[in-house]
Each structure stands twice: as structure tokens, then as C-alpha cells.
């Protein structure tokens, strides 16, 4: 399939070292400086990323609220205008079609923000379910660009440039109309990093100027762009799943740990009966966090094994920082799962992975072995999130951010 390009593609081409094809066939900048520096800057100052690959579906009409409430496992009834809500959408068998965020403008107007990879199929799925209802569904993705500003200094940065809108009192998972450098945006307090952060839904034909303006004005706040590698390490530290390897049509919300957003007290929603059966029968695999005894991440789809026993294991490692000998290493036993992502956790100074493993081996403290490039890597199942488990940073109250 042909590559797709963000409205900010020219900027990325000039300033990023390399672009790679990702979700939705979009070209993503890998990094602009070093992934570690970009990661650390988001955690300490502010970073900006282009997430224009996300999909936006406009849902209007007298039946809009009822339709969305039927498609989501979460409940949208009682949402206030200016509020957003996260949820999965499931098929009739309880498998995840997409994980989305819903924005409520009023009782007859909502916006569904989809993941990058399945944006086209999600639009088709919503449209099919809207047939015969008093609802109008429109894919508005090509007209919207999405720069996001994340990090502990993001609030003070945006407060300094807003011409309209109040970022200072904008609560977590709320949005408001705003104006920056003459550009009207929807400013949402949300993100994918585990930090205080904001997303700016921007007219696609105006985003290039806004991006350059924010970079220039944000210099005093330490604002720097960050790419896909830093995004990956930031979200893995918070155990945030990504549609593709982590979430797909072969897992339910229970498998990936998203069942806390299921509202079974709703009378009906797509997949409800199947999810009740899954709840009763239980699941055989679970998405878990792993801390690796390694200096380098492992590969996606690397197999995960139980520990057979503790035995002497003597083998030369590959050349590089880990060259040397292994002794008394856990040897692999039974195949129990596979890795979906692995990163350097720069904020916690550990090498991390997320993996689907059998529930019998999914409890914190369990020892496992990952076979990667012919060598065994010891891994320990760990409670997630790895970083800021209480979520204090993302929920930072207004007025309590760092000062200039």
C-alpha cells in the first residue's frame, strides 16, 4: 500500500534523521535528536509530536448519543459537553475493533478519535452500525492535523501563547475551543505519555505555521519535537497499549487489561453478551509488564518461556556491551507467550517489555525467559505502570506546575 503523509511531512523530512511507515501507512519520524534525549525532555520540560495519523469521525444527529453508547463498552450517557471519554469498541464476539476517545460537543454532536492503524476500518464499522439510525457519520480525518504538547511545562507554555481559551483551569480529559497565533483549535487535556499534556486538533491547512510558531515560542520552556521511538518508550513506561501488536481483533478488553472501562450495567452494547461469557469463563493469556535482565531491548514476537530450572549455562554472547559469559542462567521450559514491545525505560533505568503470557505465569514476581536472537533473557513479571504508578503527573492540578 502507498505511504500516507502528514501535513507536517516536509518538516519531518527536513529535521528527522529517518522516517518509517507505521499505523495507517503513515510515515513517522523516528527521532530528531536522540530518542533518549527526546524521552527525557518530555519527562522534564515539554515535547511536541505530530499525531495527525489518528482518525477523526464526526457523529451528528438526534441518535448520535444512543449510537455511540451502543458501540462503546464504556458509558457516554451523562457526559458533559467539553468532556472526553476513553473506551474500546468490540465486535459481537467481544474482540477489540479499536480503542478510541470520544469527545462530546452536545447531545447530538460527538467526535470519535480512532487509532492510527485501523482508522479506515473503524470508520466503516461505525458507518455500518449507523445505517437506519437518525445519525450522520462523516470521516473528517483529512481535514484535521494533531500536534500534541506533552510534559510538565506544557501548561505554562500554552498559557503563554493562547489568545483565547483557558488552559490553566482545563481539567484532565476535558477540552475547550482555543486560539493560538490566529489559528482556531480544539484544545484537549489528554495524551499518550503519562505526563501533563495537551492535544491540539488543528485545521490541516494551518498546522505547518502553528507547529513552527509553537517551536519558536516554546524554546524558553524547553520545547523540542520527539519522534516515534521516544513515544514508544514513554507509553511503555505507563503500560499504554498500541493498536497493532498490543491490541487487535484476537484479544478482548480482558486480555489487554482494559476491562475496567466496561460498563456491564448498560442494558445493551455491542459485544456485551460475549464479554459477560469471557468474564465468567476467564482468559488464558494476559498482557503483562516485564523487567529484563538485559542492557538491550528484545524483539517484537520473541517467544516467552517458563523457567525449566536453574542450571549452568555457558555460552559466548554476541559482541557489544554485553559480550562475555553467562553462568547459572534460567533455562527455557514451556512456551507461554510472546513479546509485543520492548524498550529502554529511560525514566526507570531499566529495559522493559510488554508481552502476552499465560495467566498461570502472569503474576508479579514470576520469572520467565525470553529467547531473543538465540540467547535467553531472564524477565520478571512486574506490576504496571512501571513509571508514576499513581498517575500523579498526568493529573497535575491547575496552578501546581513548575514555574519559570
Secondary structure as a PSIPRED ss2 file (coil, helix, strand):
# PSIPRED VFORMAT (PSIPRED V4.0)

   1 X C   1.000  0.000  0.000
   2 X C   1.000  0.000  0.000
   3 X C   1.000  0.000  0.000
   4 X E   0.000  0.000  1.000
   5 X C   1.000  0.000  0.000
   6 X C   1.000  0.000  0.000
   7 X C   1.000  0.000  0.000
   8 X C   1.000  0.000  0.000
   9 X H   0.000  1.000  0.000
  10 X H   0.000  1.000  0.000
  11 X H   0.000  1.000  0.000
  12 X H   0.000  1.000  0.000
  13 X H   0.000  1.000  0.000
  14 X H   0.000  1.000  0.000
  15 X H   0.000  1.000  0.000
  16 X C   1.000  0.000  0.000
  17 X C   1.000  0.000  0.000
  18 X C   1.000  0.000  0.000
  19 X E   0.000  0.000  1.000
  20 X E   0.000  0.000  1.000
  21 X E   0.000  0.000  1.000
  22 X C   1.000  0.000  0.000
  23 X H   0.000  1.000  0.000
  24 X H   0.000  1.000  0.000
  25 X H   0.000  1.000  0.000
  26 X E   0.000  0.000  1.000
  27 X E   0.000  0.000  1.000
  28 X E   0.000  0.000  1.000
  29 X E   0.000  0.000  1.000
  30 X C   1.000  0.000  0.000
  31 X C   1.000  0.000  0.000
  32 X C   1.000  0.000  0.000
  33 X C   1.000  0.000  0.000
  34 X C   1.000  0.000  0.000
  35 X H   0.000  1.000  0.000
  36 X H   0.000  1.000  0.000
  37 X H   0.000  1.000  0.000
  38 X H   0.000  1.000  0.000
  39 X H   0.000  1.000  0.000
  40 X H   0.000  1.000  0.000
  41 X H   0.000  1.000  0.000
  42 X H   0.000  1.000  0.000
  43 X H   0.000  1.000  0.000
  44 X H   0.000  1.000  0.000
  45 X C   1.000  0.000  0.000
  46 X E   0.000  0.000  1.000
  47 X E   0.000  0.000  1.000
  48 X E   0.000  0.000  1.000
  49 X E   0.000  0.000  1.000
  50 X E   0.000  0.000  1.000
  51 X C   1.000  0.000  0.000
  52 X C   1.000  0.000  0.000
  53 X C   1.000  0.000  0.000
  54 X C   1.000  0.000  0.000
  55 X E   0.000  0.000  1.000
  56 X E   0.000  0.000  1.000
  57 X E   0.000  0.000  1.000
  58 X E   0.000  0.000  1.000
  59 X E   0.000  0.000  1.000
  60 X E   0.000  0.000  1.000
  61 X C   1.000  0.000  0.000
  62 X C   1.000  0.000  0.000
  63 X C   1.000  0.000  0.000
  64 X H   0.000  1.000  0.000
  65 X H   0.000  1.000  0.000
  66 X H   0.000  1.000  0.000
  67 X H   0.000  1.000  0.000
  68 X H   0.000  1.000  0.000
  69 X H   0.000  1.000  0.000
  70 X H   0.000  1.000  0.000
  71 X H   0.000  1.000  0.000
  72 X E   0.000  0.000  1.000
  73 X C   1.000  0.000  0.000
  74 X C   1.000  0.000  0.000
  75 X C   1.000  0.000  0.000
  76 X C   1.000  0.000  0.000
  77 X C   1.000  0.000  0.000
  78 X C   1.000  0.000  0.000
  79 X C   1.000  0.000  0.000
  80 X C   1.000  0.000  0.000
  81 X C   1.000  0.000  0.000
  82 X C   1.000  0.000  0.000
  83 X E   0.000  0.000  1.000
  84 X E   0.000  0.000  1.000
  85 X E   0.000  0.000  1.000
  86 X E   0.000  0.000  1.000
  87 X E   0.000  0.000  1.000
  88 X E   0.000  0.000  1.000
  89 X E   0.000  0.000  1.000
  90 X E   0.000  0.000  1.000
  91 X C   1.000  0.000  0.000
  92 X C   1.000  0.000  0.000
  93 X C   1.000  0.000  0.000
  94 X C   1.000  0.000  0.000
  95 X E   0.000  0.000  1.000
  96 X E   0.000  0.000  1.000
  97 X E   0.000  0.000  1.000
  98 X E   0.000  0.000  1.000
  99 X E   0.000  0.000  1.000
 100 X E   0.000  0.000  1.000
 101 X E   0.000  0.000  1.000
 102 X E   0.000  0.000  1.000
 103 X E   0.000  0.000  1.000
 104 X E   0.000  0.000  1.000
 105 X E   0.000  0.000  1.000
 106 X E   0.000  0.000  1.000
 107 X C   1.000  0.000  0.000
 108 X C   1.000  0.000  0.000
 109 X E   0.000  0.000  1.000
 110 X E   0.000  0.000  1.000
 111 X E   0.000  0.000  1.000
 112 X E   0.000  0.000  1.000
 113 X E   0.000  0.000  1.000
 114 X E   0.000  0.000  1.000
 115 X C   1.000  0.000  0.000
 116 X C   1.000  0.000  0.000
 117 X C   1.000  0.000  0.000
 118 X C   1.000  0.000  0.000
 119 X H   0.000  1.000  0.000
 120 X H   0.000  1.000  0.000
 121 X H   0.000  1.000  0.000
 122 X H   0.000  1.000  0.000
 123 X H   0.000  1.000  0.000
 124 X H   0.000  1.000  0.000
 125 X H   0.000  1.000  0.000
 126 X H   0.000  1.000  0.000
 127 X H   0.000  1.000  0.000
 128 X H   0.000  1.000  0.000
 129 X H   0.000  1.000  0.000
 130 X H   0.000  1.000  0.000
 131 X C   1.000  0.000  0.000
 132 X C   1.000  0.000  0.000
 133 X C   1.000  0.000  0.000
 134 X C   1.000  0.000  0.000
 135 X C   1.000  0.000  0.000
 136 X E   0.000  0.000  1.000
 137 X E   0.000  0.000  1.000
 138 X E   0.000  0.000  1.000
 139 X E   0.000  0.000  1.000
 140 X C   1.000  0.000  0.000
 141 X H   0.000  1.000  0.000
 142 X H   0.000  1.000  0.000
 143 X H   0.000  1.000  0.000
 144 X E   0.000  0.000  1.000
 145 X E   0.000  0.000  1.000
 146 X E   0.000  0.000  1.000
 147 X E   0.000  0.000  1.000
 148 X E   0.000  0.000  1.000
 149 X E   0.000  0.000  1.000
 150 X E   0.000  0.000  1.000
 151 X C   1.000  0.000  0.000
 152 X C   1.000  0.000  0.000
 153 X C   1.000  0.000  0.000
 154 X H   0.000  1.000  0.000
 155 X H   0.000  1.000  0.000
 156 X H   0.000  1.000  0.000
 157 X H   0.000  1.000  0.000
 158 X H   0.000  1.000  0.000
 159 X H   0.000  1.000  0.000
 160 X H   0.000  1.000  0.000
 161 X H   0.000  1.000  0.000
 162 X E   0.000  0.000  1.000
 163 X E   0.000  0.000  1.000
 164 X E   0.000  0.000  1.000
 165 X C   1.000  0.000  0.000
 166 X C   1.000  0.000  0.000
 167 X C   1.000  0.000  0.000
 168 X C   1.000  0.000  0.000
 169 X C   1.000  0.000  0.000
 170 X C   1.000  0.000  0.000
 171 X C   1.000  0.000  0.000
 172 X C   1.000  0.000  0.000
 173 X C   1.000  0.000  0.000
 174 X E   0.000  0.000  1.000
 175 X E   0.000  0.000  1.000
 176 X E   0.000  0.000  1.000
 177 X E   0.000  0.000  1.000
 178 X E   0.000  0.000  1.000
 179 X E   0.000  0.000  1.000
 180 X E   0.000  0.000  1.000
 181 X C   1.000  0.000  0.000
 182 X C   1.000  0.000  0.000
 183 X E   0.000  0.000  1.000
 184 X E   0.000  0.000  1.000
 185 X E   0.000  0.000  1.000
 186 X E   0.000  0.000  1.000
 187 X E   0.000  0.000  1.000
 188 X E   0.000  0.000  1.000
 189 X C   1.000  0.000  0.000
 190 X C   1.000  0.000  0.000
 191 X C   1.000  0.000  0.000
 192 X C   1.000  0.000  0.000
 193 X C   1.000  0.000  0.000
 194 X C   1.000  0.000  0.000
 195 X C   1.000  0.000  0.000
 196 X C   1.000  0.000  0.000
 197 X E   0.000  0.000  1.000
 198 X E   0.000  0.000  1.000
 199 X E   0.000  0.000  1.000
 200 X E   0.000  0.000  1.000
 201 X E   0.000  0.000  1.000
 202 X E   0.000  0.000  1.000
 203 X E   0.000  0.000  1.000
 204 X H   0.000  1.000  0.000
 205 X H   0.000  1.000  0.000
 206 X H   0.000  1.000  0.000
 207 X H   0.000  1.000  0.000
 208 X H   0.000  1.000  0.000
 209 X H   0.000  1.000  0.000
 210 X H   0.000  1.000  0.000
 211 X H   0.000  1.000  0.000
 212 X H   0.000  1.000  0.000
 213 X H   0.000  1.000  0.000
 214 X H   0.000  1.000  0.000
 215 X H   0.000  1.000  0.000
 216 X H   0.000  1.000  0.000
 217 X H   0.000  1.000  0.000
 218 X H   0.000  1.000  0.000
 219 X H   0.000  1.000  0.000
 220 X H   0.000  1.000  0.000
 221 X H   0.000  1.000  0.000
 222 X C   1.000  0.000  0.000
 223 X E   0.000  0.000  1.000
 224 X E   0.000  0.000  1.000
 225 X E   0.000  0.000  1.000
 226 X C   1.000  0.000  0.000
 227 X C   1.000  0.000  0.000
 228 X H   0.000  1.000  0.000
 229 X H   0.000  1.000  0.000
 230 X H   0.000  1.000  0.000
 231 X H   0.000  1.000  0.000
 232 X H   0.000  1.000  0.000
 233 X H   0.000  1.000  0.000
 234 X H   0.000  1.000  0.000
 235 X H   0.000  1.000  0.000
 236 X H   0.000  1.000  0.000
 237 X H   0.000  1.000  0.000
 238 X C   1.000  0.000  0.000
 239 X C   1.000  0.000  0.000
 240 X C   1.000  0.000  0.000
 241 X C   1.000  0.000  0.000
 242 X C   1.000  0.000  0.000
 243 X E   0.000  0.000  1.000
 244 X C   1.000  0.000  0.000
 245 X C   1.000  0.000  0.000
 246 X C   1.000  0.000  0.000
 247 X E   0.000  0.000  1.000
 248 X C   1.000  0.000  0.000
 249 X C   1.000  0.000  0.000
 250 X C   1.000  0.000  0.000
 251 X C   1.000  0.000  0.000
 252 X E   0.000  0.000  1.000
 253 X H   0.000  1.000  0.000
 254 X H   0.000  1.000  0.000
 255 X H   0.000  1.000  0.000
 256 X H   0.000  1.000  0.000
 257 X C   1.000  0.000  0.000
 258 X C   1.000  0.000  0.000
 259 X H   0.000  1.000  0.000
 260 X H   0.000  1.000  0.000
 261 X H   0.000  1.000  0.000
 262 X C   1.000  0.000  0.000
 263 X C   1.000  0.000  0.000
 264 X C   1.000  0.000  0.000
 265 X C   1.000  0.000  0.000
 266 X C   1.000  0.000  0.000
 267 X C   1.000  0.000  0.000
 268 X C   1.000  0.000  0.000
 269 X C   1.000  0.000  0.000
 270 X C   1.000  0.000  0.000
 271 X C   1.000  0.000  0.000
 272 X H   0.000  1.000  0.000
 273 X H   0.000  1.000  0.000
 274 X H   0.000  1.000  0.000
 275 X H   0.000  1.000  0.000
 276 X H   0.000  1.000  0.000
 277 X H   0.000  1.000  0.000
 278 X H   0.000  1.000  0.000
 279 X H   0.000  1.000  0.000
 280 X H   0.000  1.000  0.000
 281 X H   0.000  1.000  0.000
 282 X C   1.000  0.000  0.000
 283 X C   1.000  0.000  0.000
 284 X C   1.000  0.000  0.000
 285 X E   0.000  0.000  1.000
 286 X E   0.000  0.000  1.000
 287 X E   0.000  0.000  1.000
 288 X E   0.000  0.000  1.000
 289 X E   0.000  0.000  1.000
 290 X E   0.000  0.000  1.000
 291 X E   0.000  0.000  1.000
 292 X E   0.000  0.000  1.000
 293 X C   1.000  0.000  0.000
 294 X C   1.000  0.000  0.000
 295 X C   1.000  0.000  0.000
 296 X C   1.000  0.000  0.000
 297 X C   1.000  0.000  0.000
 298 X C   1.000  0.000  0.000
 299 X C   1.000  0.000  0.000
 300 X C   1.000  0.000  0.000
 301 X C   1.000  0.000  0.000
 302 X C   1.000  0.000  0.000
 303 X E   0.000  0.000  1.000
 304 X E   0.000  0.000  1.000
 305 X E   0.000  0.000  1.000
 306 X E   0.000  0.000  1.000
 307 X E   0.000  0.000  1.000
 308 X E   0.000  0.000  1.000
 309 X E   0.000  0.000  1.000
 310 X E   0.000  0.000  1.000
 311 X C   1.000  0.000  0.000
 312 X C   1.000  0.000  0.000
 313 X C   1.000  0.000  0.000
 314 X C   1.000  0.000  0.000
 315 X C   1.000  0.000  0.000
 316 X E   0.000  0.000  1.000
 317 X C   1.000  0.000  0.000
 318 X C   1.000  0.000  0.000
 319 X C   1.000  0.000  0.000
 320 X C   1.000  0.000  0.000
 321 X C   1.000  0.000  0.000
 322 X C   1.000  0.000  0.000
 323 X C   1.000  0.000  0.000
 324 X C   1.000  0.000  0.000
 325 X E   0.000  0.000  1.000
 326 X C   1.000  0.000  0.000
 327 X C   1.000  0.000  0.000
 328 X C   1.000  0.000  0.000
 329 X C   1.000  0.000  0.000
 330 X E   0.000  0.000  1.000
 331 X E   0.000  0.000  1.000
 332 X E   0.000  0.000  1.000
 333 X E   0.000  0.000  1.000
 334 X E   0.000  0.000  1.000
 335 X E   0.000  0.000  1.000
 336 X E   0.000  0.000  1.000
 337 X E   0.000  0.000  1.000
 338 X E   0.000  0.000  1.000
 339 X E   0.000  0.000  1.000
 340 X E   0.000  0.000  1.000
 341 X E   0.000  0.000  1.000
 342 X E   0.000  0.000  1.000
 343 X E   0.000  0.000  1.000
 344 X E   0.000  0.000  1.000
 345 X E   0.000  0.000  1.000
 346 X C   1.000  0.000  0.000
 347 X C   1.000  0.000  0.000
 348 X C   1.000  0.000  0.000
 349 X C   1.000  0.000  0.000
 350 X E   0.000  0.000  1.000
 351 X E   0.000  0.000  1.000
 352 X E   0.000  0.000  1.000
 353 X E   0.000  0.000  1.000
 354 X E   0.000  0.000  1.000
 355 X E   0.000  0.000  1.000
 356 X E   0.000  0.000  1.000
 357 X E   0.000  0.000  1.000
 358 X E   0.000  0.000  1.000
 359 X H   0.000  1.000  0.000
 360 X H   0.000  1.000  0.000
 361 X H   0.000  1.000  0.000
 362 X C   1.000  0.000  0.000
 363 X C   1.000  0.000  0.000
 364 X C   1.000  0.000  0.000
 365 X C   1.000  0.000  0.000
 366 X C   1.000  0.000  0.000
 367 X E   0.000  0.000  1.000
 368 X E   0.000  0.000  1.000
 369 X E   0.000  0.000  1.000
 370 X E   0.000  0.000  1.000
 371 X E   0.000  0.000  1.000
 372 X E   0.000  0.000  1.000
 373 X C   1.000  0.000  0.000
 374 X C   1.000  0.000  0.000
 375 X E   0.000  0.000  1.000
 376 X E   0.000  0.000  1.000
 377 X E   0.000  0.000  1.000
 378 X E   0.000  0.000  1.000
 379 X E   0.000  0.000  1.000
 380 X E   0.000  0.000  1.000
 381 X E   0.000  0.000  1.000
 382 X E   0.000  0.000  1.000
 383 X C   1.000  0.000  0.000
 384 X C   1.000  0.000  0.000
 385 X C   1.000  0.000  0.000
 386 X C   1.000  0.000  0.000
 387 X C   1.000  0.000  0.000
 388 X C   1.000  0.000  0.000
 389 X C   1.000  0.000  0.000
 390 X C   1.000  0.000  0.000
 391 X C   1.000  0.000  0.000
 392 X C   1.000  0.000  0.000
 393 X C   1.000  0.000  0.000
 394 X C   1.000  0.000  0.000
 395 X C   1.000  0.000  0.000
 396 X C   1.000  0.000  0.000
 397 X C   1.000  0.000  0.000
 398 X C   1.000  0.000  0.000
 399 X C   1.000  0.000  0.000
 400 X C   1.000  0.000  0.000
 401 X C   1.000  0.000  0.000
 402 X C   1.000  0.000  0.000
 403 X C   1.000  0.000  0.000
 404 X C   1.000  0.000  0.000
